[in-house]
């Protein structure tokens, strides 16, 4: 899920458009993101704006959470927020081929249904699938730049990091994903 942000041209009032969309990334063998694939509702004004000016910014926010100094033995620490984020600059191309749109929607559904017991498939919608597909337009965005930002405890002192991990683990409604990412970005720290 990402925010797709784009600007309109001055002739159409300028301004910014932003729409949250579920997306799929297509990468090369090394894992570098080459394309982002998704679809908009046809009536979304951002579609016309992107057709006029096809540059967009895709903003992804991964796991994140508040870090409280109350968890730390050293109470002189400041509160902070740990997070993983990525922004992709891209050129958006809409496609009108029905078969491609349906294949992209199927790929998105299959991705999210993978591994679920009794997973659902778009064919179960029957004729309704064709009807609903009339209201969307597919796109592929060619990624031109990627910037990831990861503030996941890498810069924390060795005596503070374990306190943060314990605090996050004990936080009501805490984020297990944030803990996993912090462990991944700090592989040499035993906690």
C-alpha positions as CSV (number, residue, x, y, z in Angstrom):
1,X,0.0,0.0,0.0
2,X,1.4,3.4,-0.9
3,X,0.3,7.0,-1.4
4,X,0.6,7.9,-5.1
5,X,1.3,11.7,-5.2
6,X,1.4,13.8,-8.4
7,X,1.0,17.4,-9.5
8,X,-1.4,18.8,-12.1
9,X,-0.3,21.3,-14.7
10,X,-1.0,25.0,-14.3
11,X,-3.6,25.0,-17.1
12,X,-5.7,22.7,-14.9
13,X,-5.2,24.6,-11.7
14,X,-1.9,23.1,-10.6
15,X,-2.1,21.5,-7.2
16,X,-1.3,18.1,-5.9
17,X,-3.3,14.8,-6.0
18,X,-2.8,11.9,-3.6
19,X,-4.4,8.5,-3.6
20,X,-3.6,5.4,-1.4
21,X,-3.4,2.3,-3.6
22,X,-2.4,-1.4,-3.2
23,X,0.4,-2.0,-5.6
24,X,2.8,-4.6,-6.8
25,X,6.5,-4.1,-7.5
26,X,8.3,-5.8,-10.4
27,X,12.1,-6.2,-9.8
28,X,15.1,-7.4,-11.6
29,X,17.2,-10.4,-10.5
30,X,19.1,-8.4,-7.9
31,X,15.9,-7.1,-6.3
32,X,16.0,-3.6,-7.7
33,X,12.5,-2.2,-8.3
34,X,12.0,-1.5,-12.0
35,X,8.2,-1.0,-12.2
36,X,5.2,-0.5,-10.0
37,X,1.9,-1.9,-11.2
38,X,-1.6,-0.9,-10.0
39,X,-4.9,0.5,-10.9
40,X,-7.0,3.6,-10.2
41,X,-10.7,4.1,-10.2
42,X,-11.4,5.6,-13.6
43,X,-13.4,8.6,-12.1
44,X,-10.4,9.6,-9.9
45,X,-9.3,13.1,-11.0
46,X,-5.7,12.0,-10.5
47,X,-6.0,9.8,-13.6
48,X,-6.5,12.8,-15.9
49,X,-3.7,14.7,-14.1
50,X,-1.3,11.9,-14.5
51,X,-2.2,11.6,-18.2
52,X,-1.3,15.2,-18.6
53,X,1.8,15.0,-16.3
54,X,2.9,11.4,-15.8
55,X,5.4,11.9,-13.0
56,X,4.5,10.5,-9.7
57,X,5.9,9.9,-6.2
58,X,5.1,6.6,-4.6
59,X,5.3,6.8,-0.8
60,X,5.5,3.5,1.1
61,X,5.5,3.4,4.9
62,X,6.5,0.1,6.5
63,X,6.5,-0.8,10.2
64,X,6.8,2.1,12.6
65,X,6.2,3.0,16.2
66,X,6.8,5.3,19.1
67,X,9.9,4.8,21.3
68,X,9.3,5.9,24.9
69,X,12.1,7.0,27.2
70,X,10.0,5.4,30.0
71,X,11.4,2.0,28.8
72,X,15.0,3.0,29.4
73,X,17.3,2.8,32.4
74,X,18.9,6.0,31.1
75,X,15.9,8.4,31.4
76,X,17.8,11.2,29.8
77,X,17.0,9.7,26.4
78,X,14.6,11.6,24.2
79,X,11.4,10.0,22.7
80,X,11.7,9.1,19.1
81,X,9.9,7.2,16.3
82,X,11.4,4.2,14.6
83,X,10.3,3.4,11.0
84,X,11.0,2.0,7.6
85,X,9.9,4.0,4.6
86,X,10.6,4.2,0.8
87,X,9.9,6.7,-1.8
88,X,10.0,5.9,-5.5
89,X,9.9,8.5,-8.3
90,X,8.3,7.1,-11.5
91,X,6.9,7.8,-14.9
92,X,3.3,6.5,-15.1
93,X,1.9,4.9,-18.2
94,X,-1.8,3.9,-18.3
95,X,-2.8,0.9,-20.4
96,X,-6.1,0.3,-22.0
97,X,-5.7,-3.4,-22.9
98,X,-8.4,-5.2,-21.0
99,X,-6.5,-8.5,-20.9
100,X,-3.5,-6.7,-19.2
101,X,-5.7,-4.9,-16.7
102,X,-7.4,-8.2,-15.7
103,X,-4.0,-10.0,-15.5
104,X,-2.6,-7.2,-13.2
105,X,-5.7,-7.3,-10.9
106,X,-5.4,-11.1,-10.8
107,X,-1.7,-10.9,-9.9
108,X,-2.5,-8.4,-7.1
109,X,-5.3,-10.6,-5.7
110,X,-3.2,-13.8,-6.0
111,X,-0.3,-12.1,-4.2
112,X,-2.5,-11.2,-1.2
113,X,-4.4,-14.5,-1.2
114,X,-1.2,-16.7,-1.3
115,X,-0.9,-19.0,1.7
116,X,-4.4,-18.3,3.0
117,X,-6.5,-21.3,3.9
118,X,-9.3,-21.6,1.4
119,X,-7.8,-18.7,-0.6
120,X,-10.1,-16.7,-2.8
121,X,-9.7,-16.3,-6.6
122,X,-11.2,-13.6,-8.8
123,X,-13.0,-16.2,-10.9
124,X,-15.4,-16.7,-8.0
125,X,-16.9,-13.3,-8.8
126,X,-18.3,-14.6,-12.1
127,X,-19.8,-11.9,-14.3
128,X,-19.4,-9.3,-11.6
129,X,-15.6,-9.3,-12.1
130,X,-16.1,-8.0,-15.7
131,X,-18.6,-5.4,-14.5
132,X,-16.3,-4.0,-11.8
133,X,-13.3,-4.0,-14.1
134,X,-15.1,-1.4,-16.2
135,X,-14.6,1.1,-13.4
136,X,-10.8,0.9,-13.2
137,X,-7.8,1.8,-15.3
138,X,-4.5,0.0,-15.0
139,X,-1.0,1.5,-15.0
140,X,2.6,0.6,-14.9
141,X,5.1,3.1,-13.5
142,X,8.7,3.0,-14.6
143,X,10.8,3.7,-11.5
144,X,13.5,6.3,-12.0
145,X,14.7,6.8,-8.4
146,X,14.3,5.0,-5.1
147,X,15.2,6.3,-1.6
148,X,14.7,4.1,1.4
149,X,14.9,5.6,4.9
150,X,15.3,3.2,7.8
151,X,15.4,4.5,11.4
152,X,15.5,1.2,13.2
153,X,17.8,1.6,16.2
154,X,21.0,1.4,14.3
155,X,22.3,4.5,16.0
156,X,21.2,3.7,19.5
157,X,23.8,3.0,22.2
158,X,24.4,-0.6,23.1
159,X,23.0,-0.1,26.6
160,X,19.8,1.6,25.3
161,X,19.0,-0.7,22.4
162,X,17.9,-3.7,24.5
163,X,15.6,-1.4,26.6
164,X,13.9,-0.3,23.4
165,X,13.4,-3.8,22.2
166,X,11.9,-4.9,25.5
167,X,9.7,-1.8,25.6
168,X,8.4,-2.4,22.1
169,X,7.8,-6.1,22.8
170,X,5.8,-5.3,25.9
171,X,3.9,-2.4,24.4
172,X,0.1,-3.0,24.2
173,X,-0.8,-3.2,20.5
174,X,2.9,-3.2,19.7
175,X,4.3,-4.0,16.3
176,X,5.9,-7.4,15.9
177,X,6.9,-6.3,12.4
178,X,8.8,-3.3,13.8
179,X,10.7,-5.7,16.1
180,X,11.5,-8.0,13.2
181,X,12.8,-5.1,11.1
182,X,14.9,-3.8,14.0
183,X,16.4,-7.3,14.4
184,X,17.1,-7.5,10.7
185,X,18.8,-4.0,10.6
186,X,20.9,-4.8,13.8
187,X,22.0,-8.4,13.2
188,X,25.0,-8.3,15.5
189,X,23.1,-7.2,18.5
190,X,21.9,-10.0,20.8
191,X,18.6,-9.1,22.5
